[in-house]
Amino acid sequence: MADEWTKLLDVADCSVGSRRFVATHGKELAVFHLSDPDRFIVIDNACPHASGNLSAGELENATEIVCPWHYWAFDLDSGECTMNEAVRLNRYDCKIENNQLFARLSTPPKHHKD
């Protein structure tokens, strides 16, 4: 089960600098397409602070998502909260194959920087 990958979306449906909400397999996810380097980040959509909709938040400084409810900011690459080091995003491994984005949802999410 640890090697199971779930298709989330067509890469063309999420241009660089944008984000998408994806609901699949009982999870609500936010997918971000970032640049420099070109990469995708997949996280739980609910803010770990108070469950705000992160896919509707503002993307700042090219790598920070700001929750629209209480304005908590998170670094998408590390998962760290800029306001409270004890709060982190749940991040999932992802890969691209045949212009499709997949995430490994069957493994525990990452809570630390790779």
MDTraj code that builds the backbone (N, CA, C; nanometers):
import mdtraj as md
import numpy as np

residues = "MET ALA ASP GLU TRP THR LYS LEU LEU ASP VAL ALA ASP CYS SER VAL GLY SER ARG ARG PHE VAL ALA THR HIS GLY LYS GLU LEU ALA VAL PHE HIS LEU SER ASP PRO ASP ARG PHE ILE VAL ILE ASP ASN ALA CYS PRO HIS ALA SER GLY ASN LEU SER ALA GLY GLU LEU GLU ASN ALA THR GLU ILE VAL CYS PRO TRP HIS TYR TRP ALA PHE ASP LEU ASP SER GLY GLU CYS THR MET ASN GLU ALA VAL ARG LEU ASN ARG TYR ASP CYS LYS ILE GLU ASN ASN GLN LEU PHE ALA ARG LEU SER THR PRO PRO LYS HIS HIS LYS ASP".split()
xyz = np.array([
    [0.0823, -0.1202, 0.0000],
    [0.0000, 0.0000, 0.0000],
    [0.0861, 0.1259, 0.0000],
    [0.2062, 0.1215, 0.0556],
    [0.2915, 0.2397, 0.0650],
    [0.3335, 0.2913, -0.0720],
    [0.3290, 0.2061, -0.1759],
    [0.3701, 0.2486, -0.3088],
    [0.2526, 0.2885, -0.3967],
    [0.1324, 0.2992, -0.3407],
    [0.0148, 0.3339, -0.4190],
    [0.0113, 0.4841, -0.4468],
    [-0.0037, 0.5179, -0.5739],
    [-0.0104, 0.6572, -0.6171],
    [-0.1512, 0.6872, -0.6661],
    [-0.2034, 0.8041, -0.6331],
    [-0.3382, 0.8463, -0.6709],
    [-0.3284, 0.9618, -0.7695],
    [-0.3975, 0.9489, -0.8837],
    [-0.3995, 1.0576, -0.9822],
    [-0.4807, 1.1734, -0.9254],
    [-0.4230, 1.2940, -0.9316],
    [-0.4911, 1.4127, -0.8818],
    [-0.5460, 1.5006, -0.9936],
    [-0.4641, 1.5258, -1.0963],
    [-0.5073, 1.6154, -1.2035],
    [-0.4128, 1.6089, -1.3217],
    [-0.4575, 1.6655, -1.4341],
    [-0.3710, 1.6850, -1.5500],
    [-0.2824, 1.8052, -1.5200],
    [-0.1540, 1.7937, -1.5470],
    [-0.0601, 1.9027, -1.5201],
    [-0.1050, 2.0317, -1.5893],
    [-0.1616, 2.0207, -1.7082],
    [-0.2060, 2.1389, -1.7827],
    [-0.3185, 2.2133, -1.7125],
    [-0.3875, 2.1490, -1.6195],
    [-0.4983, 2.2125, -1.5471],
    [-0.4529, 2.2943, -1.4269],
    [-0.3214, 2.3017, -1.4049],
    [-0.2678, 2.3778, -1.2915],
    [-0.1397, 2.4466, -1.3376],
    [-0.1542, 2.5649, -1.3943],
    [-0.0396, 2.6374, -1.4497],
    [0.0528, 2.6878, -1.3391],
    [0.1744, 2.7214, -1.3765],
    [0.2732, 2.7730, -1.2812],
    [0.2157, 2.8955, -1.2103],
    [0.2286, 2.8968, -1.0778],
    [0.1799, 3.0081, -0.9975],
    [0.0354, 2.9928, -0.9530],
    [-0.0273, 2.8827, -0.9892],
    [-0.1672, 2.8637, -0.9509],
    [-0.1808, 2.7495, -0.8510],
    [-0.3051, 2.7293, -0.8069],
    [-0.3352, 2.6220, -0.7122],
    [-0.4697, 2.5648, -0.7473],
    [-0.4933, 2.4416, -0.7018],
    [-0.6196, 2.3739, -0.7267],
    [-0.6644, 2.2999, -0.6020],
    [-0.7946, 2.2939, -0.5824],
    [-0.8549, 2.2113, -0.4785],
    [-0.8871, 2.0761, -0.5425],
    [-0.8510, 1.9668, -0.4740],
    [-0.8797, 1.8317, -0.5235],
    [-0.9364, 1.7501, -0.4084],
    [-1.0508, 1.6888, -0.4302],
    [-1.1094, 1.5962, -0.3330],
    [-1.1005, 1.4563, -0.3923],
    [-1.0356, 1.3650, -0.3203],
    [-1.0195, 1.2284, -0.3684],
    [-0.9916, 1.1350, -0.2524],
    [-1.0435, 1.0146, -0.2603],
    [-1.0167, 0.9108, -0.1612],
    [-1.0391, 0.9584, -0.0177],
    [-1.1431, 1.0366, 0.0031],
    [-1.1764, 1.0842, 0.1368],
    [-1.0880, 1.1955, 0.1885],
    [-1.0050, 1.2518, 0.1034],
    [-0.9163, 1.3615, 0.1440],
    [-0.9486, 1.4870, 0.0634],
    [-0.9329, 1.6019, 0.1284],
    [-0.9419, 1.7310, 0.0605],
    [-0.8009, 1.7879, 0.0554],
    [-0.7530, 1.8121, -0.0663],
    [-0.6142, 1.8515, -0.0879],
    [-0.6055, 1.9864, -0.1574],
    [-0.4939, 2.0538, -0.1363],
    [-0.4586, 2.1739, -0.2110],
    [-0.3320, 2.1414, -0.2888],
    [-0.3340, 2.1675, -0.4188],
    [-0.2203, 2.1417, -0.5066],
    [-0.1676, 2.2758, -0.5551],
    [-0.0387, 2.2984, -0.5381],
    [0.0259, 2.4228, -0.5791],
    [0.1309, 2.3920, -0.6847],
    [0.1350, 2.4738, -0.7905],
    [0.2371, 2.4614, -0.8945],
    [0.3292, 2.5824, -0.8810],
    [0.4474, 2.5584, -0.8305],
    [0.5440, 2.6649, -0.8016],
    [0.6554, 2.6654, -0.9058],
    [0.7297, 2.7763, -0.9091],
    [0.8411, 2.7889, -1.0037],
    [0.9724, 2.8084, -0.9295],
    [1.0810, 2.8025, -1.0055],
    [1.2182, 2.8260, -0.9554],
    [1.2566, 2.7403, -0.8367],
    [1.2637, 2.6107, -0.8490],
    [1.2404, 2.5291, -0.9687],
    [1.0929, 2.4956, -0.9859],
    [1.0588, 2.4550, -1.1072],
    [0.9227, 2.4136, -1.1401],
    [0.8907, 2.2878, -1.0594],
    [0.7851, 2.2964, -0.9741],
    [0.7512, 2.1832, -0.8881],
    [0.6066, 2.1929, -0.8429],
    [0.5540, 2.0796, -0.7993],
    [0.4210, 2.0735, -0.7407],
    [0.4343, 2.0422, -0.5924],
    [0.3466, 2.1014, -0.5122],
    [0.3365, 2.0734, -0.3689],
    [0.1927, 2.0295, -0.3436],
    [0.1762, 1.9172, -0.2719],
    [0.0431, 1.8666, -0.2373],
    [0.0321, 1.8642, -0.0857],
    [-0.0701, 1.9326, -0.0326],
    [-0.0914, 1.9411, 0.1117],
    [-0.2385, 1.9131, 0.1437],
    [-0.2669, 1.8854, 0.2715],
    [-0.4060, 1.8825, 0.3146],
    [-0.4615, 2.0232, 0.2970],
    [-0.5844, 2.0341, 0.2488],
    [-0.6426, 2.1650, 0.2230],
    [-0.6770, 2.2412, 0.3511],
    [-0.7069, 2.1699, 0.4586],
    [-0.7464, 2.2347, 0.5842],
    [-0.6242, 2.2908, 0.6567],
    [-0.6283, 2.4175, 0.6900],
    [-0.5210, 2.4794, 0.7676],
    [-0.5088, 2.4074, 0.9018],
    [-0.3870, 2.3730, 0.9433],
    [-0.3704, 2.3037, 1.0718],
    [-0.4055, 2.3899, 1.1932],
    [-0.4187, 2.5209, 1.1744],
    [-0.4548, 2.6090, 1.2848],
    [-0.6039, 2.5995, 1.3171],
    [-0.6905, 2.6233, 1.2156],
    [-0.8346, 2.6240, 1.2415],
    [-0.9157, 2.5739, 1.1215],
    [-0.8527, 2.4939, 1.0364],
    [-0.9179, 2.4263, 0.9230],
    [-0.9618, 2.5183, 0.8104],
    [-0.9015, 2.6353, 0.7972],
    [-0.9331, 2.7244, 0.6859],
    [-0.8980, 2.6607, 0.5527],
    [-0.9587, 2.7099, 0.4453],
    [-0.9426, 2.6585, 0.3097],
    [-0.8129, 2.7121, 0.2486],
    [-0.7045, 2.6344, 0.2556],
    [-0.5751, 2.6831, 0.2085],
    [-0.5697, 2.7034, 0.0579],
    [-0.6460, 2.6257, -0.0192],
    [-0.6430, 2.6450, -0.1649],
    [-0.7036, 2.7796, -0.2043],
    [-0.7782, 2.8431, -0.1141],
    [-0.8357, 2.9753, -0.1396],
    [-0.7498, 3.0871, -0.0807],
    [-0.6380, 3.0519, -0.0191],
    [-0.5512, 3.1522, 0.0428],
    [-0.4676, 3.2274, -0.0589],
    [-0.3999, 3.3305, -0.0107],
    [-0.3119, 3.4111, -0.0951],
    [-0.1730, 3.3489, -0.0995],
    [-0.1173, 3.3394, -0.2192],
    [0.0199, 3.2920, -0.2360],
    [0.1105, 3.4135, -0.2336],
    [0.2034, 3.4165, -0.1366],
    [0.2942, 3.5302, -0.1212],
    [0.4388, 3.4845, -0.1316],
    [0.5241, 3.5729, -0.1792],
    [0.6675, 3.5463, -0.1887],
    [0.6971, 3.4185, -0.2657],
    [0.6093, 3.3786, -0.3550],
    [0.6226, 3.2628, -0.4439],
    [0.6195, 3.1273, -0.3736],
    [0.6362, 3.1228, -0.2398],
    [0.6373, 2.9924, -0.1718],
    [0.5567, 2.9891, -0.0427],
    [0.4883, 3.0967, -0.0064],
    [0.4103, 3.0994, 0.1174],
    [0.2613, 3.1060, 0.0873],
    [0.1849, 3.0211, 0.1558],
    [0.0402, 3.0284, 0.1456],
    [-0.0130, 3.0898, 0.2746],
    [-0.1037, 3.1862, 0.2600],
    [-0.1623, 3.2539, 0.3752],
    [-0.3081, 3.2113, 0.3856],
    [-0.3445, 3.1547, 0.4994],
    [-0.4802, 3.1069, 0.5217],
    [-0.5772, 3.2259, 0.5194],
    [-0.6895, 3.2119, 0.4480],
    [-0.7837, 3.3242, 0.4402],
    [-0.8636, 3.3488, 0.5680],
    [-0.8618, 3.2568, 0.6641],
    [-0.9405, 3.2744, 0.7865],
    [-0.8711, 3.3624, 0.8892],
    [-0.7494, 3.3257, 0.9286],
    [-0.6797, 3.3991, 1.0349],
    [-0.5426, 3.4490, 0.9914],
    [-0.5143, 3.4353, 0.8623],
    [-0.3930, 3.4889, 0.8014],
    [-0.2637, 3.4255, 0.8524],
    [-0.2715, 3.2998, 0.8939],
    [-0.1494, 3.2286, 0.9285],
    [-0.0783, 3.1942, 0.7981],
    [0.0529, 3.2111, 0.7944],
    [0.1323, 3.1860, 0.6741],
    [0.2163, 3.0603, 0.6917],
    [0.2296, 2.9851, 0.5817],
    [0.3053, 2.8603, 0.5814],
    [0.3982, 2.8571, 0.4619],
    [0.5212, 2.8113, 0.4856],
    [0.6154, 2.7893, 0.3776],
    [0.5796, 2.6563, 0.3119],
    [0.5467, 2.6579, 0.1836],
    [0.5030, 2.5355, 0.1170],
    [0.6159, 2.4342, 0.1010],
    [0.7399, 2.4795, 0.0870],
    [0.8511, 2.3855, 0.0697],
    [0.8852, 2.3101, 0.1977],
    [0.8814, 2.3776, 0.3100],
    [0.9187, 2.3128, 0.4367],
    [0.7975, 2.2666, 0.5168],
    [0.6811, 2.3271, 0.4920],
    [0.5612, 2.2983, 0.5705],
    [0.5532, 2.3785, 0.6988],
    [0.6551, 2.4597, 0.7270],
    [0.6621, 2.5340, 0.8522],
    [0.5681, 2.6542, 0.8537],
    [0.5093, 2.6789, 0.9689],
    [0.4285, 2.7976, 0.9905],
    [0.5228, 2.9112, 1.0275],
    [0.5036, 3.0272, 0.9679],
    [0.5911, 3.1406, 0.9967],
    [0.5560, 3.2085, 1.1288],
    [0.4413, 3.1699, 1.1879],
    [0.3949, 3.2339, 1.3102],
    [0.4061, 3.1461, 1.4347],
    [0.4159, 3.0145, 1.4142],
    [0.4176, 2.9214, 1.5262],
    [0.4913, 2.7952, 1.4835],
    [0.6113, 2.7761, 1.5331],
    [0.6941, 2.6639, 1.4890],
    [0.6362, 2.5268, 1.5244],
    [0.5393, 2.5205, 1.6123],
    [0.4775, 2.3930, 1.6499],
    [0.3698, 2.3494, 1.5509],
    [0.3298, 2.4395, 1.4595],
    [0.2231, 2.4092, 1.3634],
    [0.2851, 2.3881, 1.2264],
    [0.2462, 2.2759, 1.1597],
    [0.3035, 2.2426, 1.0296],
    [0.1959, 2.1933, 0.9345],
    [0.2232, 2.2096, 0.8070],
    [0.1369, 2.1550, 0.7028],
    [0.1625, 2.0051, 0.6875],
    [0.0609, 1.9323, 0.6458],
    [0.0776, 1.7930, 0.6039],
    [0.1064, 1.7945, 0.4548],
    [0.2252, 1.7463, 0.4155],
    [0.2672, 1.7428, 0.2755],
    [0.2769, 1.5985, 0.2283],
    [0.2430, 1.5763, 0.1006],
    [0.2445, 1.4427, 0.0431],
    [0.3442, 1.4353, -0.0719],
    [0.4107, 1.3180, -0.0840],
    [0.4970, 1.2942, -0.1989],
    [0.4129, 1.3040, -0.3245],
    [0.4707, 1.3604, -0.4299],
    [0.3998, 1.3658, -0.5570],
    [0.4980, 1.3421, -0.6705],
    [0.4431, 1.3057, -0.7873],
    [0.5246, 1.2820, -0.9064],
    [0.4390, 1.3103, -1.0293],
    [0.5083, 1.3313, -1.1418],
    [0.4417, 1.3532, -1.2693],
    [0.4769, 1.2369, -1.3614],
    [0.3743, 1.1786, -1.4204],
    [0.3922, 1.0756, -1.5219],
    [0.2911, 1.1010, -1.6323],
    [0.3392, 1.1033, -1.7577],
    [0.2515, 1.1236, -1.8733],
    [0.1620, 1.2462, -1.8567],
    [0.2198, 1.3553, -1.8092],
    [0.1486, 1.4825, -1.7893],
    [0.0340, 1.4745, -1.6889],
    [0.0431, 1.3788, -1.5978],
    [-0.0550, 1.3635, -1.4903],
    [0.0186, 1.3785, -1.3573],
    [-0.0444, 1.4468, -1.2616],
    [0.0126, 1.4608, -1.1282],
    [-0.0468, 1.3542, -1.0378],
    [0.0402, 1.2808, -0.9697],
    [0.0019, 1.1766, -0.8756],
    [0.0560, 1.2111, -0.7372],
    [-0.0147, 1.1675, -0.6337],
    [0.0344, 1.1827, -0.4954],
    [0.0240, 1.0488, -0.4256],
    [0.1154, 1.0264, -0.3330],
    [0.1135, 0.9049, -0.2520],
    [0.0369, 0.9371, -0.1240],
    [-0.0925, 0.9077, -0.1253],
    [-0.1798, 0.9406, -0.0128],
    [-0.1859, 0.8303, 0.0912],
    [-0.1330, 0.7135, 0.0568],
    [-0.1414, 0.5990, 0.1472],
    [-0.0319, 0.5991, 0.2523],
    [0.0660, 0.6889, 0.2404],
    [0.1708, 0.6985, 0.3402],
    [0.1466, 0.8211, 0.4273],
    [0.1993, 0.8209, 0.5476],
    [0.1794, 0.9402, 0.6330],
    [0.2368, 1.0635, 0.5668],
    [0.1702, 1.1770, 0.5821],
    [0.2219, 1.2999, 0.5223],
    [0.3529, 1.3410, 0.5862],
    [0.4326, 1.4164, 0.5099],
    [0.5594, 1.4682, 0.5608],
    [0.5319, 1.5863, 0.6527],
    [0.6033, 1.5923, 0.7633],
    [0.5904, 1.7038, 0.8558],
    [0.7216, 1.7808, 0.8682],
    [0.8151, 1.7528, 0.7816],
    [0.9455, 1.8194, 0.7906],
    [1.0015, 1.8431, 0.6521],
    [1.0999, 1.9283, 0.6459],
    [1.1648, 1.9590, 0.5195],
    [1.2541, 1.8423, 0.4791],
    [1.2505, 1.8082, 0.3483],
    [1.3350, 1.6994, 0.2961],
    [1.4803, 1.7376, 0.2985],
])
top = md.Topology()
chain = top.add_chain()
for i, resn in enumerate(residues, 1):
    res = top.add_residue(resn, chain, resSeq=i)
    for name in ("N", "CA", "C"):
        top.add_atom(name, md.element.get_by_symbol(name[0]), res)
traj = md.Trajectory(xyz[None], top)
